[in-house]
Structure formats: C-alpha cells, structure tokens
Amino acid sequence: AATRGDGTTGEDETANVRTSKAIPLKLRGKEAVSGNFEVRGEVLFRKKEFDALNADFERRGVVIEEQVAVMRELWSRPLVTFDGAFHRIDRAGLAPLPVSPIPVWFGGYSEASFSRSAAKGDGHVFGHITPAALAGAQRITQHARTNGRDAIALHAITDYSRPHNEWVGALREWRDAGGTHVAIRTMPTRNVPDSGCRTVDDHLRAFAE
C-alpha cells in the first residue's frame, strides 16, 4: 500500500495498513471470489482537522470542488498551470499519468452535495438505505437531468445480518430510486445484529450467498 506521492514515488504505507485488524493480510476461498476483486478506500476530514489547518470548515464544499478540478487537470495533462481561489500550480505534472480516467465520488445528504455530485461527480455515496438516502437518490437524478446527464452512480449500504426478506426489500427500493451500487456489510456494528462472521472465509461465504 502506498500513497501517490509525486506521481512516481509515494510513501510506503504497508506497515501502517497491516496494523488494522479490519484488513485481512491474506484472502482465502477461491470458490467464493472470482473475476475482478475491488478494494476501495476513502479520505475524510473532521471539523477539528480543518481547524488545525486554519481552514474554513463552512467553505469546504467550494474547496473540494476546486480540488477535484485540480486533480482532473493533473490526471489528464502532462503539464499543468492552475491559478484558483485556493490552489496554485506553476507548470507541474504527474508521471506517469493514469492510464484511464479516475472516477470521483462525493457524499453527503444536503441539497448542495446532491447538486455537486450531479454536476461534477462520477458517483455519490450514502450510508445505509434509509428514507433520506432514497429521497436523496431521486434528487440527485433530478439534478443530473437538469445538467444534461441521464444519471450518475449511486452507492449505499445494507447489513447482511438483517432478516433476508428485509434487506432484499431494501435493495429493491434502492434500485427503484436509481441506486446502482450496494455494499453488503457483514461486520458487526452498533445497533445492528451480529452476523456471526468472524473469519475472512465467513465473510466470503456470506457474500457468496
């Protein structure tokens, strides 16, 4: 595991990643895993971290939008000059450039976040499939059409330990609201019944079902 760094050399984070009990060091069960296996990560900032950087938390939306514009410039052009409200780049670039476009997904439940995803994002991430997520998915689809887009990818979570008929029904509601991606969570968490999964093989069997 490594950061992107300067586009050629990044920091080796393997030792840090190995300390997380949530990340298995090996995957077993070839019958349960086939085809492409996708691992995702996310980066987030808490308000006190914005404060530590002397950044205005209330303006995070416009800062993020400019940061995405900067990233897309760097991902698509060998030499970039950028003079924005929050970022300035003087003839710099990444090497090597990505071989294909890198999708950018936003998240949130505010109208501003829905509008941002519909206009500038490749997808939007919600938490659990709730009435708020279902309504939000419909709002994003409406915003996307206003921006001349058919739709964007929409992601939410449901829990494997919920009764089978309950989460299957939730998946149907999510699909009908425009949802395109679902994470079936097997790990125990607060206020959710324990799934009984303890090993990597337990989780792989649960996904296979």
Backbone as a ProteinNet text record, in pm:
[ID]
protein_1_A
[PRIMARY]
AATRGDGTTGEDETANVRTSKAIPLKLRGKEAVSGNFEVRGEVLFRKKEFDALNADFERRGVVIEEQVAVMRELWSRPLVTFDGAFHRIDRAGLAPLPVSPIPVWFGGYSEASFSRSAAKGDGHVFGHITPAALAGAQRITQHARTNGRDAIALHAITDYSRPHNEWVGALREWRDAGGTHVAIRTMPTRNVPDSGCRTVDDHLRAFAE
[TERTIARY]
85.5	0	88.7	54.8	138.6	54.8	99.6	36.9	83.7	13.8	53.3	181.5	203.3	325.6	334.2	449.8	469.1	430.6	363.5	324.2	418.7	538.9	636.4	672.5	695.2	735.3	640.1	584.6	496.8	547.9	480	518.5	462.4	545.4	503.9	422.8	293	203.3	169.8	241.5	209.1	214.1	318.6	332	214.4	169.8	55.5	-72.8	-91.7	-212.8	-219.1	-105.9	-102.3	-149.1	-145.2	-185.6	-337.3	-411.3	-557.2	-616.4	-688.4	-749.7	-863.4	-913.2	-1024.3	-978.6	-846.7	-793.7	-720.7	-770.1	-702.1	-569.2	-471.8	-342	-343	-434.7	-449	-596.4	-632.5	-767.9	-768	-863.3	-873.9	-1013	-1029.1	-1159.8	-1176.7	-1105.1	-1108.5	-1248	-1326.6	-1460.7	-1551.8	-1523.3	-1610.5	-1571.7	-1450.2	-1403.5	-1365.7	-1429.9	-1396.8	-1406.1	-1339.1	-1342	-1261.8	-1302.1	-1229.6	-1263.8	-1162.8	-1182.3	-1144.4	-1238.1	-1218.3	-1202.3	-1098.8	-1075	-1086.9	-1169.8	-1190.1	-1142.5	-1103.3	-1067.4	-1128.8	-1133	-1188.6	-1106.3	-1106.6	-1035	-1136.8	-1134.4	-1227.6	-1155.5	-1210.4	-1157	-1266.3	-1229.8	-1320.8	-1304.8	-1405.4	-1403.3	-1277.7	-1237.7	-1121.1	-993.3	-992.8	-876.9	-873.2	-991	-996.2	-942.6	-985.3	-940.9	-789.3	-733.1	-588.9	-511.5	-573	-510.1	-541.3	-611.7	-654.4	-741.7	-824.9	-914.5	-1057.9	-1136.7	-1275.6	-1364	-1414.1	-1496.1	-1623.2	-1678.9	-1803.4	-1786	-1662.8	-1637.6	-1582.1	-1593.6	-1533.4	-1587.7	-1715.8	-1775.6	-1705.2	-1683.8	-1618.5	-1471.3	-1409.7	-1269.6	-1259	-1349.5	-1348.7	-1368.7	-1461.6	-1486.9	-1361.7	-1288.9	-1166.8	-1059.8	-1052.1	-954.8	-980	-1105.9	-1138.9	-1098.2	-1120.3	-1077	-926.1	-852.4	-706	-665.4	-726	-690.8	-715.5	-829	-860.7	-764.8	-720.8	-619.2	-489.4	-447.8	-322.3	-330	-447.7	-464.2	-469.1	-497.6	-522.2	-418.8	-333.6	-237.1	-96.7	2.9	140.3	197.5	149	199.7	81.3	70	-48.2	-6	-75	-67.9	-208.4	-223.5	-356.8	-349.8	-440.1	-445.6	-589	-621.1	-756.7	-766.9	-882.1	-904.1	-828	-803.2	-741.1	-612.5	-587.5	-472.1	-401	-269.9	-191.5	-83.3	-76.5	25.4	95.8	226.6	306	382.9	328.5	393.5	443	348.5	381.1	293.5	332.7	254.5	288.5	212.1	233.8	296.9	381	441	454.6	395.1	315.5	172.5	106	-34.9	-118.5	-236.9	-325	-356.6	-367.8	-395.2	-542.2	-629.3	-771.4	-825.6	-938.9	-993.9	-1020.7	-990.9	-1015.4	-1149.3	-1245.7	-1376	-1368.8	-1444.7	-1452.8	-1595.9	-1612	-1743	-1748.9	-1862.4	-1886.5	-1985.2	-2011	-2108.3	-2179.1	-2278	-2350	-2500.4	-2571.8	-2717.9	-2779.3	-2697.7	-2750.3	-2784.8	-2868.3	-2904.2	-2780.9	-2689.3	-2566	-2481.6	-2475.3	-2397.3	-2462.3	-2594.9	-2664.7	-2634.1	-2641.9	-2616.5	-2471.9	-2378.2	-2236.2	-2210.7	-2265.3	-2245.2	-2304.8	-2424.1	-2491.8	-2418.3	-2353.3	-2285.3	-2141	-2070.6	-1926.2	-1876.7	-1963.1	-1917.9	-1945.1	-1872.6	-1899.5	-1990.7	-2009.9	-2097.4	-2120.3	-2214.3	-2247.3	-2261.5	-2204.2	-2204.9	-2297.1	-2390.7	-2475.2	-2431.9	-2490.4	-2471.6	-2570.6	-2650.4	-2748	-2864.2	-2932.3	-3052.4	-3164.3	-3189.1	-3289.5	-3380.4	-3492.8	-3576.5	-3499.7	-3404	-3325.2	-3237.6	-3178.8	-3095.4	-3180.9	-3299.3	-3387.9	-3431.6	-3468.6	-3509.3	-3390.3	-3272.1	-3153.4	-3116.9	-3130.6	-3100.4	-3190.6	-3317.6	-3410.2	-3376.2	-3334.1	-3297.4	-3173.5	-3075.3	-2953.7	-2987.8	-3075.4	-3116.3	-3182.6	-3265.8	-3330.5	-3226.8	-3130.3	-3024	-2941.9	-2912.1	-2832.4	-2902.1	-3031.5	-3106.3	-3107.8	-3113.4	-3106.8	-2973.8	-2867.8	-2734.2	-2707.2	-2812.2	-2796.6	-2734.8	-2739.9	-2686.8	-2802.3	-2794.1	-2900.8	-2907.2	-2791.6	-2783.9	-2637.3	-2611.7	-2477	-2485.7	-2371.4	-2369.1	-2405.9	-2484.4	-2530	-2502.9	-2440.9	-2394.2	-2455.8	-2496.3	-2546.6	-2507.3	-2543.8	-2504.4	-2628.4	-2624.4	-2720.3	-2643.5	-2705.6	-2635.7	-2680.7	-2582.8	-2609.3	-2689.3	-2668.4	-2732.8	-2881.1	-2930.4	-3073.6	-3149.4	-3276.5	-3354.8	-3351.1	-3340.8	-3320.7	-3426	-3552.8	-3658.1	-3652.2	-3595.8	-3588	-3485.2	-3363.3	-3263	-3284.5	-3348.1	-3383	-3484.2	-3580.4	-3676.1	-3609.4	-3509.4	-3436.3	-3360.1	-3305	-3233	-3326.8	-3447.9	-3545	-3579.5	-3600.5	-3630.5	-3515	-3392.9	-3276.1	-3263.5	-3285.3	-3280.7	-3387.4	-3507.9	-3617.7	-3592.2	-3513.2	-3480.6	-3366.2	-3306.9	-3195.8	-3061.4	-3058.9	-2934.1	-2867.5	-2734.9	-2659.5	-2560.7	-2518.2	-2419	-2466.8	-2434	-2466.7	-2349.5	-2317.1	-2220.6	-2299.4	-2280.7	-2344.7	-2247.1	-2276.3	-2182.4	-2203.4	-2097.2	-2104.5	-2043.9	-1970.7	-1905.7	-2005.9	-1983.2	-2074.4	-2057	-2164.5	-2157.6	-2267.7	-2262.6	-2357.2	-2500.6	-2592.4	-2735.7	-2774	-2683.4	-2711.7	-2683.3	-2773.9	-2749.7	-2618.8	-2552.6	-2425.8	-2450.3	-2372.6	-2388	-2327	-2241.6	-2175.1	-2047.2	-2013.5	-1891.7	-1770.7	-1673.7	-1554.2	-1425.3	-1423.3	-1303.1	-1326.6	-1218.2	-1230.8	-1319.6	-1302.9	-1385.4	-1532.8	-1563.7	-1703.1	-1762.9	-1688.1	-1736.8	-1752.6	-1657.8	-1666	-1785.5	-1815	-1934.1	-2061	-2062.1	-2180.2	-2202.8	-2095.6	-2108.9	-2155.5	-2107.9	-2145	-2294.1	-2354.5	-2499.3	-2579.5
-118.4	0	122.8	219.7	338.9	458.3	576.2	699.4	728.2	816.7	851.4	933.6	1012.1	1092	1192.1	1196.9	1293.1	1236.3	1121.7	1057.7	947.1	948.8	842.7	768.7	845.1	787	834	740.8	773.8	712.1	742.5	686.6	545.6	453.2	315.5	308.5	277.4	271.3	127.3	29.8	-110.2	-144.7	-100.5	-133.5	-78.3	42.3	100.2	24.5	-11.9	-84.5	-219.6	-284.9	-417.5	-415	-299.3	-291.3	-288.4	-267	-260.6	-400.8	-433.7	-565.9	-583.1	-471.6	-479.1	-520.9	-518	-551.3	-684.3	-789.3	-919.9	-914.4	-987	-992.2	-1087.6	-1185.8	-1280.1	-1306.6	-1332	-1370.9	-1517.5	-1589.8	-1733	-1762.3	-1879.2	-1920.3	-1886.3	-1957.5	-1927	-1944.1	-2036	-2059.5	-1939	-1864.4	-1752.4	-1623	-1616.1	-1494.6	-1528	-1463.6	-1486.3	-1353.9	-1347.7	-1224.8	-1115.3	-989.8	-876.3	-859.3	-827.7	-802.4	-657.7	-578.3	-434.1	-395.4	-319.9	-267.2	-115.8	-59.2	84.9	146.4	271.3	346.8	484.6	552	686.6	775.3	903.8	1001.9	1103.2	1132.2	1231.3	1317.9	1436.9	1530.4	1562.7	1564.9	1610.9	1762.6	1823.7	1969.7	2016	1945.8	1990.9	1980.7	1891.7	1883.5	2002.8	2049.5	2173.7	2289.2	2292.6	2399.5	2396.4	2275.2	2262.4	2313.5	2305.4	2354.5	2501.4	2563.9	2702.9	2719.5	2618.4	2620.1	2644.7	2704.6	2738	2618	2551.9	2432	2462.4	2580.9	2616.1	2632.3	2649.8	2666.6	2539	2426.9	2302	2258.6	2291.5	2250	2311.6	2443.4	2509.3	2470.6	2444.4	2399.4	2262.5	2172.2	2037.7	2044.7	2128.3	2139.2	2183.9	2280.6	2324.4	2215.1	2142.7	2034.4	1926.5	1895.5	1796.5	1847.5	1975.7	2033.8	2023	2048.7	2036.6	1892.5	1797.6	1657.2	1613.4	1652.4	1610.3	1672.9	1795	1855.4	1774.4	1741.5	1667.8	1526.8	1465.9	1328.7	1322.9	1435.3	1430.5	1503.1	1586.5	1664.7	1648.1	1637.8	1618.7	1740.5	1860.9	1983.3	2074.3	2114.3	2189.2	2321.1	2426.4	2555.4	2587	2611.5	2630	2745.9	2841.6	2956.4	2972.8	2911	2913.6	2996.2	2989.5	3064.5	3005.1	2872.5	2804.5	2730.4	2708.5	2630	2698.2	2687.7	2742.9	2643.1	2610.6	2519.9	2590.3	2591.9	2656	2549.6	2509.9	2416.7	2290	2212.7	2086.9	1976.5	1854.5	1742.3	1613.3	1508.6	1375.7	1286.8	1195.2	1099.5	965.5	859.1	858.8	905.4	945	980.4	853.7	862.5	745.7	693.1	561.8	502.8	516.7	545.1	565.3	667.4	730.3	830.3	772.6	848.8	807.1	866	782.4	835.8	905.9	1013.1	1088.3	1082.3	1029.5	1019.9	1115.1	1182.5	1267.4	1196.9	1259.5	1205.2	1317.8	1281.6	1380.4	1370.5	1446	1444.1	1582.3	1683.3	1817.6	1838.2	1936	1968.1	2012.2	2084	2127.6	2007.6	1904.6	1786.1	1710.9	1707.6	1642.2	1715.1	1848.1	1927.9	1911.8	1907.8	1893	1759.4	1652.5	1520.6	1513.3	1569.2	1562.8	1641.7	1750.8	1836.9	1796.6	1750.4	1732.9	1593.5	1508.2	1377.8	1263.7	1155.2	1030.3	939.2	972.8	894.2	966	912.4	968.8	854.8	873.5	770.7	812.3	724	740.3	638.9	650.4	548.2	435.6	403.2	295.9	335.8	233.2	256.6	299.4	427	486.4	574.9	620.3	713.8	836.7	884.6	1000.6	968.5	847.9	807.7	787.8	728.3	706	839.7	933.8	1065.8	1137.7	1123.1	1187.7	1134.9	1004.5	944.6	1002.2	1020	1076.7	1222.3	1298.2	1437.1	1447.8	1359.2	1362.3	1332.6	1235.1	1202.8	1323.1	1395.5	1515	1622.1	1643.4	1740.8	1699.8	1570.2	1521.7	1551.2	1527.9	1554.5	1703.1	1786.7	1931.2	1970.9	1894.8	1920.6	1844.6	1786.9	1717.1	1579.5	1520.6	1386.7	1292.3	1170.1	1072.4	1035.1	1004.5	963.6	950.2	933.6	902.2	781.2	722	605.1	645.4	561.5	588.9	466.6	487.8	378.9	392	278.1	276	143.5	128.8	12.9	-56.2	-189.6	-264.9	-371.2	-427.6	-520.4	-664.3	-753.1	-894.8	-956.4	-907.1	-967.5	-932.9	-839.8	-810.8	-929.7	-948.8	-1058.8	-1054.7	-1172.1	-1181.4	-1102.7	-1122.1	-1054.3	-902.8	-858.6	-716	-648	-708.2	-638.6	-659.2	-768.8	-784.1	-676.7	-650.7	-543.7	-408	-386.6	-260	-243.5	-353.9	-346.5	-310.4	-363.5	-329.1	-180.2	-129.5	13.3	98.6	55.2	130.5	131.5	16.4	7.6	97.1	94	173.7	323.9	361.4	503.4	549.9	456.4	492.3	441.9	368.1	315.8	218.2	225.7	140.2	48.3	83.7	6.3	-13.5	-130.5	-159.9	-232.4	-192.7	-267.4	-350.5	-482.6	-571.5	-586.4	-523.2	-520.7	-642.6	-715.3	-835.4	-816.6	-707.5	-689.5	-640.5	-675.6	-627.3	-477.7	-410.7	-267	-229.5	-108.6	-63.8	-63.5	-110.3	-112.3	-203.7	-294.1	-390.1	-530	-627.8	-763.7	-820.6	-899.2	-961.7	-1064.7	-1057.6	-1151.6	-1287.5	-1295	-1420.5	-1443.2	-1351.6	-1366.5	-1329	-1419.5	-1395.8	-1403.2	-1485.9	-1502.3	-1448.1	-1435.4	-1391.1	-1487.6	-1618.9	-1718.2	-1702.1	-1668.9	-1644.7	-1532.3	-1424	-1309.1	-1344.8	-1419.8	-1458.1	-1547.7	-1639.1	-1726	-1641.2	-1541.1	-1454.7	-1379.4	-1327	-1255.9	-1350.8	-1475.4	-1573.1	-1604.1	-1597.1	-1622.5	-1514
0	0	0	-85.8	-96.2	-136.3	-97.5	-143.9	-286	-354.6	-491.1	-492.9	-388.9	-381.5	-494.3	-560.4	-668.8	-804.9	-803.9	-929.1	-969.2	-914.9	-941.4	-813.7	-707.7	-579.5	-470.8	-395.4	-284.4	-155.8	-44.9	83.4	97.8	145.9	167.5	296.6	284.6	398.8	438	379.6	403.5	552.2	621.9	764.2	844.5	811.9	882.7	852.3	724.8	686	754.9	771.6	835.2	980.1	1045.1	1185.3	1201.8	1093.3	1101.2	1101.4	1208.6	1217.7	1116.9	1063.6	968.6	829.2	804.4	671.8	678.5	611.3	615.3	541.8	592.7	527.5	409.8	412	301	277.1	151.2	115.2	78	134.4	106.2	52.1	-5.1	-55.5	-201.2	-287.9	-430.7	-489.2	-432.8	-486.6	-462.3	-354	-317.3	-387.3	-441.7	-508.2	-651.4	-745.1	-885.5	-959.8	-1073.7	-1151.6	-1085.2	-1106.8	-1050.7	-903.4	-824	-681	-654.3	-609.3	-595.5	-449.5	-419	-285.2	-291	-204.4	-204.7	-74.2	-81.4	37.6	30.1	142.1	141.6	233.8	203.4	284	333	461.1	514.7	616.6	637.6	735.1	836.2	963.1	1066.5	1083.4	1147.9	1161	1234.8	1340.1	1416.1	1333	1231.5	1143.4	1048.2	1003.7	926.5	1010.8	1138.8	1227.2	1245.6	1256.9	1275.8	1154.8	1037.6	914.6	888.7	984.7	969.8	845.7	819.8	703.9	750.5	665.2	696.5	665.7	769.7	752.4	673.2	690.8	624.5	474	427.7	283.2	221.5	292.7	244.9	109.7	81.7	-45.1	-165	-161.6	-275.8	-283.8	-167.4	-168.3	-234.9	-198.7	-257.1	-407.7	-453.2	-596.8	-671.4	-614.1	-679.9	-674.3	-564	-553.1	-657.8	-683.3	-786	-923.9	-948.5	-1076.6	-1092.2	-982.6	-986	-1015.5	-944.3	-965.3	-1108.9	-1164	-1300.8	-1402	-1375.4	-1460.9	-1453.7	-1332.9	-1314.1	-1371.1	-1365.3	-1415.4	-1567.6	-1632.8	-1776.8	-1861.4	-1798.6	-1876.2	-1819.2	-1904.5	-1854.7	-1784.3	-1819.5	-1757.6	-1727.3	-1602.1	-1557.5	-1495.1	-1536.3	-1467.7	-1419.7	-1290.8	-1232.7	-1133.9	-1149	-1058.9	-1012.6	-898.3	-846.9	-720	-657.8	-534.6	-416.8	-421.3	-308.1	-343.8	-472.2	-514.3	-631.2	-629.9	-739.9	-778.6	-907.1	-959.2	-1074.4	-1070.8	-1175	-1252.1	-1365.9	-1458.1	-1387.4	-1338.3	-1271.2	-1328.9	-1304.9	-1356.1	-1284.9	-1317.3	-1262.3	-1368.2	-1323.7	-1416.2	-1342.9	-1395.6	-1518.4	-1493.7	-1600.6	-1592.4	-1579	-1518.7	-1512.4	-1652.3	-1665	-1796.3	-1834.4	-1737.2	-1765.3	-1665.7	-1696.7	-1605.6	-1466.7	-1363.9	-1225.4	-1181.3	-1145.4	-1104.7	-970	-956.3	-831.7	-781	-660.4	-598.1	-479.6	-465.3	-349.3	-255.8	-141.5	-47.3	24.1	106.4	185.2	167.1	248.5	246	225.5	201.9	180.7	33.5	7.9	-130	-208.7	-139.7	-206.1	-249.3	-165.2	-202.1	-317.8	-321.4	-433.1	-564.1	-559.1	-678.3	-724.6	-629.9	-664	-733.6	-678.2	-738.2	-877.1	-892.8	-1022.2	-1128.9	-1089.1	-1186.1	-1210.2	-1104.4	-1114.2	-1079.3	-1027	-978.7	-1074.3	-1050.2	-1121.4	-1040.1	-913.6	-828.3	-696.7	-616.8	-486.5	-387	-268.1	-164.5	-50.3	-16.4	101.2	207.4	324.6	427.2	402	504.7	491.4	399.7	351.1	270.7	366.2	371.3	459.4	374.6	432.1	356.4	308.8	389.3	347.8	227.6	225.4	111.3	-13.5	1.5	-113.3	-173.1	-86	-135.1	-198.4	-137.6	-191.5	-329.4	-348	-478.2	-586.8	-553.9	-651.6	-682.3	-578.2	-600.2	-689.2	-667.5	-749.8	-895.3	-917	-1054	-1120.2	-1044.3	-1098	-1133.3	-1042.3	-1068.7	-1191.9	-1202.5	-1316	-1447.6	-1454.9	-1577.4	-1610.1	-1505.5	-1526.9	-1589.7	-1554.3	-1608.6	-1738.2	-1797.4	-1923.7	-1911.8	-1792	-1771.1	-1741.4	-1793.3	-1768.7	-1621.7	-1562.1	-1422.3	-1384.6	-1254.6	-1209	-1116.5	-1085.1	-997.4	-854.9	-787.8	-651.9	-564.9	-449.9	-363	-223.8	-166.4	-29.4	36.7	164.1	244.2	299.8	306.4	386	462.2	566.3	654.6	631.9	616.9	594.2	709.1	831	947.6	959.9	878.3	879.9	822.5	860.9	802.4	650.5	589.4	444.4	367.3	401.7	326.5	346.2	459.3	487.5	398.6	389	307.9	159	121	-20.3	-60.5	28.6	1.2	-6.6	81.3	79	-52.3	-103.2	-230.8	-344.8	-342.8	-447.7	-441.1	-319.5	-304.3	-355.8	-325	-367.8	-519.8	-580.2	-727.3	-788.5	-733.9	-789.2	-773.9	-672.4	-651.1	-740.2	-815.9	-903.9	-856.7	-743.5	-689.6	-785.2	-792.4	-884.6	-812.5	-691.3	-617.5	-473.5	-417.8	-278.4	-213.8	-91.3	-10.5	90	86	182.9	299	408.8	521.2	611	636	718.7	856.9	878	1007.8	1112	1240.9	1345.8	1366.6	1398.9	1424	1521.1	1571.7	1673.6	1620.7	1703.1	1673.6	1557.5	1518	1411.4	1463.9	1444.6	1493.9	1441.7	1524.6	1487.3	1377.3	1269.3	1158.3	1188.4	1290	1321.5	1242.8	1152	1071.8	1156.7	1161.6	1242	1159.5	1057.6	977.2	836.7	760.3	621.6	544.1	566.9	496.8	531	657.5	696.6	612.7	597.6	521	373.2	318.3	176.7	151.7	245.5	228.2	234	324	333.8	202.7	143.3	15.7	-93.3	-91.3	-194.3	-190.9	-71.1	-60.3	-130.4
[MASK]
+++++++++++++++++++++++++++++++++++++++++++++++++++++++++++++++++++++++++++++++++++++++++++++++++++++++++++++++++++++++++++++++++++++++++++++++++++++++++++++++++++++++++++++++++++++++++++++++++++++++++++++++++

